Structures are given as C-alpha cells and as structure tokens.
Amino acid sequence: MTYATASKTQAYLAEVDQFSAHNYHPLPVVLERGEGVWVWDVDGNRYLDMLSAYSALNQGHRHPAILDAARKQLDTLTLTSRAFHNDQMGPFLRELCEATGFERALPMNTGAEAVETSIKMVRKWGYKVKGVEADKAEIIVCENNFHGRTTTIVGFSSEPQYKDGFGPFTPGFKEIPYGDAAALKAAITPNTVGFLVESLQGEGGVVVPPAGFMAKARKLCTENRVALIADEIQTGLGRTGRLFCYEWDGIRPDILIVGKALGGGVYPVSAAIADSEYMDVFHPGDHGSTFGGNPLGAAIARAALRVILEEELPARAARLGEWFMERLRAISSPHVQEVRGKGLMIGVVIKESSGPARPFCVALEHKGLLAKETHHQVIRFAPPLTITEEELEVALEIVADVLGA
C-alpha cells in the first residue's frame, strides 16, 4: 500500500512553512493521534513509528499507566518552582537513584540542560575537590558527538553546521576520535576534570564503539582522577538492551545523564545523577530551574520509570533487537553497506553510491513506516520498546520492499 499526501496534510505543511523557523527538515507527514507503536496522520493514514521521538517514547505512545499518573497529578498540583518543596520530587529522585545506583540526582527538563548541569558540576568539582587551577579545567569529548544544541555544547561539536554562525564558543574542551582509548590517554592532563561520552553515538549515525572501549575509558579516568560522564539521554532507559548502554561493558560512570524516555513521551524530564562527591559542589543559588523537579513532571517520570522496570523493557529490547538486526542483515539489497546497533537502536547504513538515506525514509513513509535519516547515510530504526515481534514483521516487509528495490 502506498499513501498519497492529501489536502489536509498539505494545508498543515503550508502553515508551518509560513510561520515556523526553518530549523528542521521533517518528513512531510502531519500526525494527530498515537497509540502504542502506531500513529495516524490528519488524513487518516496509519504508520508504524520506528523512531519513537528519538527514543523519548520507549514506553510507546500514550502508555496508560503514564497517562493515568499525569491525569491524577493534573487534578492536584502542577508547579511550585523550587522556591517550595512538593510531594512528588523527593519520591521521584529516590526512585531514580535506587534504579541507577547513585546517591543523588538533580532534576532538569531537557537533555541539553542535564548536559549543561553535568559540565558545571564537573568543572566545579575540578576546582573545589580535585584542585585544578581556576579557569583551567578541561573536558574531553568525542568527535561526531551529539550532546544538545546550546551554544556551549555546539561549540565542542565536530559537525560544522551545528556551529556555523553561532560563535564565539566556550573554551575548555578537547576532541578525540570516538572509541580511541589511546587518544583518550594522550589527551588527559592534570587539568582534565571530565570525559563526556555517549556509550553509543545515536545522532552521529548509530556508531557502536569498539568492544571494551567504555571499560578502558573507565580505567583511564579512575587512574587519572577524571570524572567519566555518560550521556545516556538516547541510549538509556532500556533502549540498547540494558537499562543503560554502559552496562554492556560492566562499568559505572561517575556522572550519568538521562532524559527523553524519563518523561514517557508526555512531559520533558531530565536529570544529572551522581554520588555526593560530585553533587555536593552545588550550593543554594549555584544552579537551578523553575520547572526542574516540578510535581507534574516528577509524577510522570515516576510512572515512566516504573513501566520500564516492571515491563522489563531492557530485556525485551535485547531480545527483539538481536532478532530484528539478524533479519535486516538477511535482506538482499544493493543499497545497504552495513547494519549496526545494540538492542532496538539500529542503523542501516546506505552506500554512498546509492545516494543519501533520506529518499529511502520518504519511500518508507509512503508505505506506512516512519523512520528518519541521520548523518546523511544512515536510516535509524528505534521503535518503542513495547513493539511486538509481529509488528516488527510488518516493518521488515516494508523495509525489504524499499531496500530491495
């Protein structure tokens, strides 16, 4: 079946084109309803969502337990600011710390805010605890990284478009090749306070580091008293077949950054999580957020976390992801260079000789499957972790049809 773009869709697209900044290039589909792994557009066409809002919908669209928690909280209290306490933030932070194994958590809203929080935390730790000279702290990052869109964060990106026209940028960052433990060792100096890394680069093209890289990074950071900061905003909360992707290497970071699926696809919730050695550098007035830890977001995040744990979504992602990748690799296609990933974060790399990945994503959309290209040549598949094998069979039939053409 091939979907045609009808008049309602065209009207909405024209409206957005007129009134929105042109800072995105979405597929030409206008969605109005979602349920589980399925979404419907304004013209009544149904699609299988294989992106899940960049892993913000690990629990699927409109999970009943998460919606129920949101409705109950909407009937009582939604916002206090941090000028006062509320009865949801404390339980949320306790449950988050219990699930992750850390002592403290600092709630924010977006992933980029949690990354900025971690940067501030590790710099202040470097000055107040490690003893680095004032304003000399260095943080090591990886080429091809994606940690957000603030001016500080894009300043240490290796993607020229992310930086073009937005300088001057914040100093104090060093880039190394992703997955290169020798380069990490060479980059560390007495002024190094942190190593900020994605356990698997999602936006960078679903790039899996060499086996054991995170374990080697952990060892180097420990030996040099450098904080290992794991950005698990996209890869965490079950996406890669473990609660957090770094668990594949059997390690524990010093600072953990979470977001996206923590809000269950209902409300933006993020957090920087660490033990007291790092978190206690913050004092009243040092850092904050009006909405961070608000009762509505906290109640929703508590439900979102419970769903992930009680429905055992990490194990589900591990099992279905391995099966799905095997089936994708079995597709006979003149266009596919490689299939890579962990759990249900999977990248299908399109050969440059076949052109960019976007036309393939458009073709998938026309047949009822929503996915999105990343880094020009990669189709990213990251469905809700609640997806069934039968629904993945539907996806495989469409993907095989498009890639085999």
NORRA-V808541 format. One record per backbone hydrogen bond with DSSP energy under -0.5 kcal/mol. NH is the residue of the N-H (numbers start at 0). CO is the residue of the C=O. If there is no record, write none. Layout:
nh=NH co=CO
nh=NH co=CO
//
This chain:
nh=2 co=365
nh=5 co=3
nh=9 co=5
nh=10 co=6
nh=11 co=7
nh=12 co=8
nh=13 co=9
nh=14 co=10
nh=15 co=11
nh=16 co=12
nh=17 co=13
nh=18 co=14
nh=19 co=15
nh=22 co=20
nh=28 co=26
nh=30 co=28
nh=31 co=39
nh=32 co=39
nh=34 co=37
nh=35 co=60
nh=37 co=34
nh=38 co=46
nh=39 co=32
nh=40 co=44
nh=41 co=29
nh=43 co=40
nh=46 co=38
nh=47 co=367
nh=48 co=36
nh=48 co=46
nh=49 co=47
nh=49 co=369
nh=54 co=50
nh=55 co=51
nh=55 co=52
nh=56 co=51
nh=57 co=54
nh=59 co=56
nh=60 co=35
nh=62 co=59
nh=65 co=62
nh=66 co=62
nh=67 co=63
nh=68 co=64
nh=69 co=65
nh=70 co=66
nh=71 co=67
nh=72 co=68
nh=73 co=69
nh=74 co=70
nh=75 co=72
nh=76 co=72
nh=83 co=80
nh=89 co=85
nh=91 co=87
nh=92 co=88
nh=93 co=89
nh=94 co=90
nh=95 co=91
nh=96 co=92
nh=97 co=93
nh=98 co=94
nh=99 co=95
nh=100 co=96
nh=101 co=96
nh=103 co=273
nh=105 co=271
nh=106 co=104
nh=107 co=269
nh=113 co=109
nh=114 co=110
nh=115 co=111
nh=116 co=112
nh=117 co=113
nh=118 co=114
nh=119 co=115
nh=120 co=116
nh=121 co=117
nh=122 co=118
nh=123 co=119
nh=124 co=120
nh=125 co=121
nh=126 co=122
nh=127 co=123
nh=128 co=124
nh=129 co=124
nh=130 co=125
nh=131 co=125
nh=135 co=132
nh=137 co=190
nh=138 co=171
nh=139 co=193
nh=140 co=173
nh=142 co=175
nh=144 co=141
nh=153 co=149
nh=154 co=150
nh=155 co=151
nh=155 co=152
nh=156 co=153
nh=159 co=157
nh=161 co=158
nh=162 co=158
nh=162 co=159
nh=163 co=159
nh=165 co=162
nh=173 co=138
nh=175 co=140
nh=179 co=176
nh=180 co=178
nh=183 co=179
nh=184 co=180
nh=185 co=181
nh=186 co=182
nh=187 co=183
nh=191 co=188
nh=192 co=137
nh=193 co=137
nh=194 co=226
nh=195 co=139
nh=196 co=194
nh=196 co=228
nh=198 co=230
nh=200 co=206
nh=201 co=199
nh=204 co=201
nh=205 co=200
nh=205 co=201
nh=206 co=200
nh=207 co=205
nh=208 co=206
nh=212 co=209
nh=215 co=211
nh=216 co=212
nh=217 co=213
nh=218 co=214
nh=219 co=215
nh=220 co=216
nh=221 co=217
nh=222 co=218
nh=223 co=219
nh=224 co=221
nh=225 co=220
nh=226 co=192
nh=228 co=194
nh=228 co=226
nh=229 co=227
nh=229 co=254
nh=230 co=196
nh=230 co=228
nh=231 co=229
nh=231 co=256
nh=235 co=231
nh=236 co=242
nh=237 co=241
nh=237 co=242
nh=238 co=235
nh=239 co=234
nh=240 co=237
nh=246 co=243
nh=247 co=244
nh=248 co=245
nh=249 co=246
nh=250 co=245
nh=253 co=227
nh=254 co=227
nh=255 co=272
nh=256 co=229
nh=257 co=255
nh=257 co=270
nh=260 co=232
nh=261 co=258
nh=262 co=259
nh=263 co=260
nh=264 co=259
nh=265 co=262
nh=266 co=262
nh=268 co=266
nh=269 co=107
nh=270 co=257
nh=271 co=105
nh=272 co=255
nh=273 co=103
nh=274 co=253
nh=277 co=274
nh=278 co=274
nh=279 co=275
nh=280 co=277
nh=281 co=278
nh=285 co=282
nh=293 co=290
nh=295 co=77
nh=297 co=293
nh=298 co=294
nh=299 co=295
nh=300 co=296
nh=301 co=297
nh=302 co=298
nh=303 co=299
nh=304 co=300
nh=305 co=301
nh=306 co=302
nh=307 co=303
nh=308 co=304
nh=309 co=305
nh=310 co=306
nh=311 co=308
nh=312 co=307
nh=315 co=311
nh=316 co=312
nh=317 co=313
nh=318 co=314
nh=319 co=315
nh=320 co=316
nh=321 co=317
nh=322 co=318
nh=323 co=319
nh=324 co=320
nh=325 co=321
nh=326 co=322
nh=327 co=323
nh=328 co=324
nh=329 co=325
nh=330 co=327
nh=332 co=330
nh=334 co=402
nh=336 co=348
nh=337 co=348
nh=339 co=346
nh=341 co=344
nh=343 co=238
nh=344 co=341
nh=345 co=343
nh=345 co=380
nh=346 co=339
nh=347 co=378
nh=348 co=337
nh=348 co=346
nh=349 co=347
nh=349 co=376
nh=350 co=334
nh=353 co=350
nh=354 co=351
nh=356 co=375
nh=359 co=356
nh=360 co=356
nh=361 co=357
nh=362 co=358
nh=363 co=359
nh=364 co=360
nh=365 co=361
nh=366 co=362
nh=366 co=363
nh=367 co=364
nh=368 co=363
nh=369 co=47
nh=370 co=368
nh=371 co=379
nh=373 co=377
nh=376 co=374
nh=377 co=373
nh=378 co=347
nh=379 co=371
nh=379 co=377
nh=380 co=345
nh=380 co=378
nh=381 co=49
nh=381 co=379
nh=383 co=48
nh=384 co=57
nh=386 co=383
nh=391 co=387
nh=392 co=388
nh=393 co=389
nh=394 co=390
nh=395 co=391
nh=396 co=392
nh=397 co=393
nh=398 co=394
nh=399 co=395
nh=400 co=396
nh=401 co=397
nh=402 co=398
nh=403 co=399
nh=404 co=401
//
